[in-house]
């Protein structure tokens, strides 16, 4: 209820097991699923900012402006770098491809890099002091992000939006990070223009 009038909700979060996540009593999962503002599940031993970068998970469909803004603001405020990580599967051919043998994989990967540059461009202009490093990974988003979080300050990800069933979607990247990430996770719901 308080998230409707807050800029951010921060919860101290212990490690959550997949079995525990299925139980309704998890405060972190319940708040993350239903909050009207970004939620940070705070874990790890850092109590003050370090010089480690912010990791931003970039999924073009689910990463809304709030996630970009939060990641860049955090990096800018504390003078940190930002690692933008986008995952895509090189093993899944485009919908219109007849056979994976006819796919120009190098061109598809170059397109992924260009799309990532394009989506970050307005934010790098708005926050010119933030040094951004791009990563395009050819694996599942959860695994790709976990490769980058160990040496990071915080990881910021978007989600599909508030959803009554969000706590039960064990396959989601956000939930995977809430289960396993060793550093704080900021979850920013993508809010549609009509809400």
VMD Tcl script that draws the C-alpha trace (Angstrom):
set ca {
  {0.00 0.00 0.00}
  {2.80 2.44 0.90}
  {4.52 1.79 -2.44}
  {1.82 3.85 -4.16}
  {3.30 7.01 -2.63}
  {6.97 5.96 -2.45}
  {9.86 6.34 -4.86}
  {11.47 3.07 -3.76}
  {10.85 0.14 -1.41}
  {13.93 -1.50 0.13}
  {13.65 -4.89 1.83}
  {16.38 -6.78 3.62}
  {16.31 -10.12 1.88}
  {17.92 -13.38 2.81}
  {18.60 -16.01 0.17}
  {15.34 -17.48 -1.09}
  {15.17 -21.08 -2.22}
  {12.88 -22.13 -5.08}
  {10.89 -24.27 -2.63}
  {10.40 -21.34 -0.25}
  {9.36 -19.13 -3.15}
  {6.27 -21.25 -3.67}
  {5.04 -20.39 -0.20}
  {2.72 -17.42 0.03}
  {4.50 -16.00 3.10}
  {7.55 -14.57 1.33}
  {7.39 -10.83 1.95}
  {10.06 -10.03 -0.63}
  {8.28 -11.92 -3.39}
  {4.87 -10.52 -2.49}
  {6.09 -6.92 -2.39}
  {8.17 -7.32 -5.56}
  {5.16 -8.75 -7.38}
  {2.68 -6.06 -6.33}
  {4.63 -2.87 -5.63}
  {3.68 0.31 -7.47}
  {7.29 1.55 -7.37}
  {10.72 -0.09 -7.80}
  {11.72 -2.61 -5.13}
  {15.23 -3.44 -3.95}
  {15.82 -6.83 -2.35}
  {18.94 -5.93 -0.36}
  {21.38 -8.73 0.28}
  {25.10 -9.17 0.55}
  {27.63 -7.64 2.91}
  {28.04 -4.18 1.41}
  {26.62 -1.46 3.62}
  {28.17 1.50 1.78}
  {28.70 2.13 -1.94}
  {31.89 0.71 -3.45}
  {33.45 1.38 -6.85}
  {31.83 -1.70 -8.40}
  {29.54 -1.07 -11.39}
  {25.78 -1.17 -11.71}
  {24.49 -4.02 -13.88}
  {21.42 -3.27 -16.01}
  {19.59 -6.17 -17.63}
  {18.25 -4.98 -20.99}
  {15.26 -6.85 -22.38}
  {13.62 -4.70 -25.04}
  {10.15 -6.01 -24.23}
  {10.22 -5.84 -20.42}
  {12.76 -3.16 -19.51}
  {10.81 0.05 -19.16}
  {12.03 3.62 -18.63}
  {11.98 3.24 -14.83}
  {14.67 0.55 -14.96}
  {16.91 2.61 -17.26}
  {16.39 5.73 -15.16}
  {17.06 3.95 -11.86}
  {20.25 2.28 -13.11}
  {21.67 5.43 -14.68}
  {20.70 7.63 -11.70}
  {22.37 5.22 -9.26}
  {25.53 5.03 -11.36}
  {25.62 8.80 -11.85}
  {25.01 9.65 -8.20}
  {27.81 7.41 -6.93}
  {30.23 7.90 -9.83}
  {30.01 4.28 -10.99}
  {30.24 2.54 -14.32}
  {27.22 0.78 -15.78}
  {27.31 -2.64 -17.44}
  {24.37 -3.06 -19.81}
  {23.73 -6.76 -20.43}
  {21.44 -8.03 -23.19}
  {20.89 -11.76 -23.70}
  {19.69 -13.44 -26.85}
  {19.70 -17.02 -28.01}
  {21.83 -17.78 -31.04}
  {20.24 -21.22 -31.12}
  {16.72 -20.01 -31.83}
  {16.32 -19.04 -35.48}
  {14.17 -16.08 -36.48}
  {10.50 -16.89 -36.98}
  {10.66 -16.43 -40.75}
  {13.79 -18.56 -41.21}
  {13.08 -21.82 -43.01}
  {16.19 -23.54 -41.70}
  {18.82 -22.44 -39.17}
  {21.49 -23.22 -41.78}
  {20.30 -20.30 -43.88}
  {20.59 -17.75 -41.07}
  {23.37 -15.17 -41.12}
  {24.29 -15.44 -37.43}
  {26.99 -12.75 -37.64}
  {24.46 -10.29 -39.05}
  {21.96 -11.19 -36.31}
  {24.59 -10.65 -33.62}
  {25.59 -7.30 -35.16}
  {21.90 -6.34 -35.08}
  {21.77 -7.19 -31.36}
  {24.72 -4.88 -30.69}
  {23.15 -2.09 -32.75}
  {19.78 -2.45 -31.01}
  {21.47 -2.27 -27.62}
  {23.34 0.89 -28.65}
  {20.12 2.43 -29.93}
  {18.10 1.74 -26.78}
  {20.86 3.13 -24.54}
  {21.57 6.20 -26.65}
  {19.01 8.55 -25.04}
  {20.20 7.54 -21.57}
  {23.88 8.03 -22.30}
  {23.04 11.50 -23.60}
  {21.07 12.26 -20.44}
  {23.84 10.91 -18.18}
  {27.08 11.70 -20.05}
  {29.29 11.10 -16.98}
  {28.25 7.45 -16.69}
  {30.73 5.12 -18.40}
  {28.70 2.37 -20.07}
  {30.05 -1.02 -21.08}
  {27.90 -3.17 -23.37}
  {27.56 -6.94 -23.21}
  {25.60 -9.08 -25.66}
  {25.38 -12.65 -24.36}
  {24.21 -15.71 -26.27}
  {22.51 -17.50 -23.40}
  {19.43 -17.25 -21.20}
  {18.98 -13.87 -19.52}
  {19.18 -15.21 -15.97}
  {22.47 -17.00 -16.62}
  {23.90 -14.06 -18.54}
  {23.15 -11.65 -15.71}
  {24.52 -14.00 -13.05}
  {27.89 -13.95 -14.88}
  {28.04 -10.19 -14.33}
  {26.60 -9.66 -10.85}
  {29.34 -11.14 -8.66}
  {31.59 -8.10 -9.18}
  {28.79 -5.54 -9.23}
  {27.23 -3.07 -6.81}
  {23.61 -3.76 -7.68}
  {21.67 -5.32 -10.54}
  {18.66 -3.53 -12.04}
  {16.06 -5.39 -14.09}
  {12.64 -4.69 -15.49}
  {9.64 -6.94 -15.33}
  {6.40 -7.43 -17.20}
  {4.46 -5.37 -14.69}
  {2.48 -6.04 -11.59}
  {0.96 -9.47 -11.77}
  {-0.94 -11.50 -9.20}
  {0.83 -14.63 -10.43}
  {4.33 -13.13 -10.57}
  {5.47 -15.02 -7.47}
  {4.68 -18.33 -9.14}
  {6.60 -17.67 -12.37}
  {9.79 -19.51 -11.46}
  {11.12 -19.18 -14.99}
  {11.30 -15.38 -14.96}
  {14.64 -13.61 -14.91}
  {13.52 -11.33 -12.09}
  {12.49 -14.22 -9.89}
  {15.69 -16.11 -10.69}
  {17.69 -13.11 -9.50}
  {15.56 -12.77 -6.36}
  {16.39 -16.42 -5.62}
  {20.09 -16.49 -6.38}
  {21.70 -13.08 -6.79}
  {24.46 -12.41 -4.22}
  {24.09 -8.60 -4.49}
  {21.08 -6.27 -4.17}
  {18.45 -6.61 -6.92}
  {16.30 -3.68 -8.01}
  {13.11 -4.71 -9.75}
  {11.34 -2.04 -11.81}
  {7.93 -2.88 -13.23}
  {7.24 -1.77 -16.75}
  {4.22 0.51 -16.53}
  {2.10 0.91 -19.63}
  {0.99 4.35 -20.77}
  {-2.62 3.42 -20.05}
  {-2.10 2.60 -16.37}
}
mol new
graphics top color blue
foreach p $ca { graphics top sphere $p radius 0.5 }
foreach p [lrange $ca 0 end-1] q [lrange $ca 1 end] { graphics top cylinder $p $q radius 0.2 }
display resetview
